[in-house]
Amino acid sequence: MTRTTTVDVPVGDGVADAILARPDGDGPFPAVLFFMDAFGLRPRLVEMAERIASRGHVVLMPNLFHRAGRAPLFDLSRLGDPEERARAFERIMPLVAELTPEVAGDTAAYLDFLAARDDVAPGPVAVTGYCMGGTNALRAIEAHPDRIAAIASFHAGWVVTDAPDSPHLGVGSVTGELYFAHADQDRSMTPEQIATLEAALDAAGVRHRSELYAGAAHGFTMADTAAYDEQAAERHWVALFDLLDRTFRG
């Protein structure tokens, strides 16, 4: 059994609303940061956070768009309709772009919030991220290599770009373990970009696994969208829990 609540996390310029899921019992439990996809906090993500918590973790899932308002920011009732998804992205993409400079500072606030809790075990945390959350998980571990032991990134986009602050260019600071699950035929993470990421990780000597989920579309873990792929989603759970078990249980 898990217990799930809404909490407010102090950040430098305000508060971030967040979902906190934890197992029954006193703990302390190892902590996992859950970085949302671009559609934001909603029942599907709560269900996923609770599944992770049921394995013995305190899970904090912040509203990464908290500067734009408390979740939900969008009408999420029709994400299964491709046309509705497209219209939602027109509103969401500016928020994604604005988020990048804030990732490091916000992550520090989330880590401080977890570290102050009696039910959280001392030591580094892990991060799991989806779509834009996967990209930001990489930015987070690059900014806080001493506080984040591992990340799992699922169907992340724009991990490799031509920008001078492209996420893949910062992997040299990483001391933990990284897992990447790439969607097939993903215009935001092409085979060439995947190869560039893997070469950067190899050159930096970062412990990592990078896998292509053949036939799975971008967003394959999200059961409330048309992109959902049950087989790929179950594969993602196996990979995530394998990483968490290695990170926290040796």
N, C-alpha and C positions, 0 to 999 in steps of 0.2 A: 504494500500500500504506500501511496505517496500523499503528501500534503502540498497543495498549490495555493499561492497567494499572489496578490499584486503588491509591489513595493516601489518606493521612490528612492533612487540612488542619487546622492548629491554629486553634481559635476561642477566644473569651474564656473559656469555661467548660469546655473539653474539646477534642475533635477531631470533625471531620465526615469520615466515610468518603466517598469520591468515586471516580468513574471518570475517568481521564485518557486521552484519545485524541489522537494526534498523527501527522502525516505522517512518513514516512521522511525522513531528511536532517537536517542540522544546524540549519536555520532561520537566523535567528529567524522565527517565524510569528506573524501576528496571532491574538489569543486571542478565544475565544467561551465565555461562560458558558452552560451549558444547565441551565435550571430545570425540574425534573421535574413531571409531573402527580401527582395525589394517590395513585396506585397505586405510585409509587416506582420505584427503580432496578430494572431487569429487562432481559432480552435485547432487547426491542423498542427500549428507549431507548438501549441500547448500540449497536445497529445504526444508529440515527439519529445518534448522536454520531460514529460512525465515518464515516458519509456526509459529515458536515460537515468532519471532519478531512481526508478525502480531497481536499477542495477547497483545502487548504493552510492549515489552522487548527489551533492547539492548543485542544482542547475540554475544559473541566472541567465535570463533571456531579456536583455534590454531592448527598448524601442530605440533603434539607432537613429531614427528620424525625430528624436524628442524635441529638437529645436523648432520643428514645424508644428508641434502639438502632440497631445497625448493620443495613443493608439485607441481605436483604429482611425487612421487618417483617410482611408479610402473605403468605398463600398466594395466589400470583398465577397459579396454573396453570389457573384456570377463569374468567378475566375475560371470556371470550366468552359466559358464561351470565348473562343479565340479573338473575336472582335472586341469583347469587353476587356480582355487582357491587353490588346493593343492600345485601347483608349486609356487604360490605367497607366501604361508605361509612358504615355505622353506627359502625364502629371508627375510620375515618379522619377524619371531620369534626371531632372534638375536637382532633386534632393540627393540622389546618388552622387552626383558630381560635387555638390557642396559638402558632402560628408567627409571626403578624403582628408582634408587638413586636420580634421578633428579626431581622427581615429586614435592616435597615440595618447592624447590627453584623456579622452573618454575611457579608453581601456584602462588606464591607470586608476581612474575613479571606480570602475567596476571591480578591479582587483582589490582596491582598498576596502570596498564594501564587503567583499567576500572574506578578506583577511580579518576583518573586525568581528566576524560572527563566531560564536562559540561552537556551532555545529559544523564548522568547516575545518578540516585538517590543515595544519600548517604546511607550508611549502608551495611549490609551483602548482598552477592549474593547467587544465587542457582547454582548448577551444575547438568547437565544431561550428562550421559555417557553411551556408548554402547560398548559391548564386553570388550576389554581391557580398554576402556574409563570408563566403569562402575567401574572396579576395581580401576583405578586411581582416580576416583571421591571420592571413600571411603578414599583412602590415602590422598587426598587433604583436606577433611573436618577434618580428624584426625590431620593433621598438622596445620590447620588454623581454629580451631573451633569458634574463635571470628569473623571471616571474611566470613564464609560460613554458611548460615542459614539452608540449606537443600540440599540433593542430591537425584537424581533419577538414579538408576542403572539398565540397561536393558541388559539381557542375558550376564552378566559378567561372566568371567571365572577365576579360580584360586583365588577366594576371600578367600578360606580356603586351606592352604597348611601345610606341616610339617616344613616349614622354620621358623626360629626364628623371622623373620620380616613379617610373614603372615599378610595380611591386616586385618583379623578379630581380631587379637590380640590387635589392637590399638583402638578399639571402645570406650574404657573407657574415652577418651578425648573428645568425641563428645557431644555437647550440643544442636545441631539442630535435625532436623527430617530426617529420611532415608526411602527411598522406594526402594525395590528390586523386580524386575520382573525376575523370573528364567525361562529359557527354559527347556522344558521337555526332558528327556533322554539326558542330556548334560554331556558328559564325563569330561568337565572342571569344572562342578559344580554339583556333584552327590547329590542324596537325603541325604546321610550321611553328606556331606559337608554343604548342606543347613541347616540341623538340627544343626550342630555345630555353624554356623553363628548365627542362631536364638537364640541359648542358650547363646552365648556370648553377644548378644544385650540385651537379657532379664536380664542377670546377671549385666550388666552395667547400666541398667535402661534407655536405649536409646529409644526415641520415634521412632517407626519404623513400617513399614508394609512390609511383605515378602510374595510374592505370586508366585505360580507355574502356568505358562501359559500352561495348559494341551494341548498336541499335537503340540506345537510350537517348532520348532528346534532352535538351537543356531544361532543367527543372524536374528531372525524373523522380525525385523523392517526394514531390508535393501531390498528395492524393486529392487535393481540392482543385487541381488544374487539369487541363487536357494533356499536359506533358507527362503525367504520372505513368510510371512503368513499374508494375508490382515486383517483377523479378529483379530489376535493377535496384529498387528501393530496399528489398530484403538483402541484397548483396551489400548495400551500403551499411546496413545495420551490423552485419558480420564484420566488415572492415572497421567500423567505428569502435565497436566493443572490443575487438582485438587490440586496437591501438590503446584504448583506455585501460584495458587490463595490463598491457605491457608497461604503460606509463606509471600506473599506481600500484600494481600488485606484482610487478617484476615478472 
